[in-house]
Amino acid sequence: MLCLIAGAICMPGCAGDDSVAVLKVNAGALAAQLPRYGLNLGGSGTWGAEQLRANVLANPGFEPVLDRAIVVVGGAQGRRFSDDTGWLARPAGFWSGGAYDVRSGAAAGRQGTILDSARLPGDGPDEFFADAPVDALRPGDVVALTRDAGSAIAPHWWKGQGRVAGSTDVPPQSLGRHSLRLLAVPGQPAEILHYLDAIGARAGKLLPVNGRWKLRFWARSIEGGARLKVRFDRSGTHAFLDREISPGPAWAPHEFEFEARDPGPAGTLTFGFTAREGEVLIDDVYLGEADPGPGGFRRAVVDTLRTLRPGYLRDWQGQLGDTLENRQSGELSHRPARYRPGEQSQFHYGLPDFLAMCAAVQAQPWVIAPTTLSDDEWKKLGAYLRSAADQYGFGEIFVEFGNENWNTIFRPGGIPDPSALGRVADRGFSLMREGAGQDKRLHTVINAQFVDAEAPRRLGNASRQADRISVAPYFMYRLDAGAAPGDALKLAFGDGPKLLAQEAATAAGQGKQLSVYEVNFHTTLGTADSAQRDQITTSAAAGAALGRRLLQASLAGVREQAVYSFSGFDSYVDGSKALVRLWGITRDLGAPNRLRPTGLALAMLNRIAGGAAHALACTGGPCAALTSLAFAGGRTLAIASASAQAVPVTLALDCPGEAPYLLRVLDGSDPKRNNEAQPQVSIAEQTISCRKNRLSAVIPPYSLITLEPGAG
């Protein structure tokens, strides 16, 4: 419970009482223009809480997979070169007919064709046979590979019964290059299916189907008499749509609007086409809200983002295997892309839709550029982003070279060695700037491992073209079984600002800035069970802990930060099948604004963040537990408390007479309260008075407060 003494000059007993924290805004600004805190928008999924797109179907144009990957040369001789690890792990001949593009070293910019590829014995690295001698390659040089020969039929769809094939016969004016062919024979229908919202009972319905929905697709029959059934249902029972048509011989659009109601229990959504008779071609399918939001995103996504008011949206979807052409395409022509071995590709939304969303929610774009881009693609990317900045009025666009190049998880699309990374990134950034006409609105970013204190320095020394060195200061990595709730809360607030300040100072010494590309809890280590972890990560105190971490980075000199992530119901604990409720700061997107306390904290801070930022001087015993920052030239304030006890505070403000202030509180004192099953945590608001330059309050344990002038 929040306790206030409105307008008090001093808390009871505070004269000479060290139990009160007295805070005053420092005169010198930390930053002239600190932006609002950002957010990783993340990729759109179909089975869990990440259903961002209004068109709920992945690969609605039935396009084949695009493969791209990075080779770090281990050796080269004649026309043969090999990788330095076995992480590509592709079958023999996989890259045959593909292209290679040397990205660093004496042969940088050289392109050619892969005649054949093989896997060395004993899980050794892949090796490649080029169309010309590659003796100029040296160990450590970087080569990008591209394979444009996806053979799987309709990736991200599931083949049911009967005969299903791909086709290059597409509707008129379609931007895609492939369609789907269903061939029914007597007694044997042909079927293609798409499954959605299949996470299971632990989450309930993450994609409720309510309101006005639309199904639109193109179809034609190869010969007369064909019959095509379309059905959309939950768990095979409740059908939202069940229709049958007889397509004609020419491509024609078919559209059905329906009023959806989704009663009953959770269960998997199934959408399918079934050819009952004859041969049918299908393409360019839309299934979703009849009136989608900007950029083709769901209305709940747009409304929630407007509540969160992110200063930046970071576009990390796993797109390391994409081409620029594919990044610029719309969803009906977009191809699934893959950089890791195996059958599973990823279906992303394109840059045009992402940029439209950024403009709609007034966020600056933070774009992840694939590490595999060619010289020509880098130039075209610069021109494209400059045009987008003009179109939407963006003041900044951040371009990050890949994602976590240091992380072996991303090695098939990453460059772990700092020197090699610096060379490849600098070549790309230089060409991008050339394509953009040296537009100052484009900022360049390379990423470093936060917990390795020397990593930012190594990356900064390796790259001349990068403006930012970006890190991910996650916190509370570990929780062990048996930890008492109070001890677990102490761990949530245990990380300090020392390493952030050190790395920010290192970047500044190199003429660069430190930024934060991801930040949140990372409670995936240790022996605690799921219930113990979830009690912390979903609690109201978790919001205060995240808010504290954001304030710590701002105080350390970090300007741009992006919380991870907008959506994501739960994730696996390292080394087990146990789950923890990370990473989403939304519980789900079934309705707008189903925020977890971490989301509430971001919304709170972004209501007041921005403008000139000032540190606060603090005197008194509780000061060690407080992290505070003033925004807007000292007019608005945020304070996070890591104390297990309530903390009385007195603020010295500029109000010689009497002035109202709006106080918002995220009360983390009860670790059992969360928003998972039902809303239990919200932001409390109260108007209090500042009198004779003093405003006093009591901050509850493990809580976050904000203050701004006005009565709300």
ZIZIJO-V63609 format. One record per helix or strand of 3 or more residues. SS is the DSSP state (hx for helix, st for strand). FROM is the first residue (numbers start at 1). LEN is the number of residues. Records with the same first field share a line. If there is no record, write none. Layout:
BEGIN
SS: FROM-LEN  FROM-LEN
END
This chain:
BEGIN
st: 3-3  20-15  38-3  66-12  80-4  99-4  111-9  126-5  142-6  163-5  179-5  190-7  211-11  227-8  238-8  252-9  269-9  279-11  312-4  364-6  397-5  442-6  468-4  513-4  561-3  611-9  626-6  636-6  647-6  658-9  684-8  694-6  704-6
hx: 294-3  299-10  319-3  324-4  351-10  375-18  408-6  418-18  455-8  485-8  498-12  530-8  540-17  597-12  621-5  632-3
END
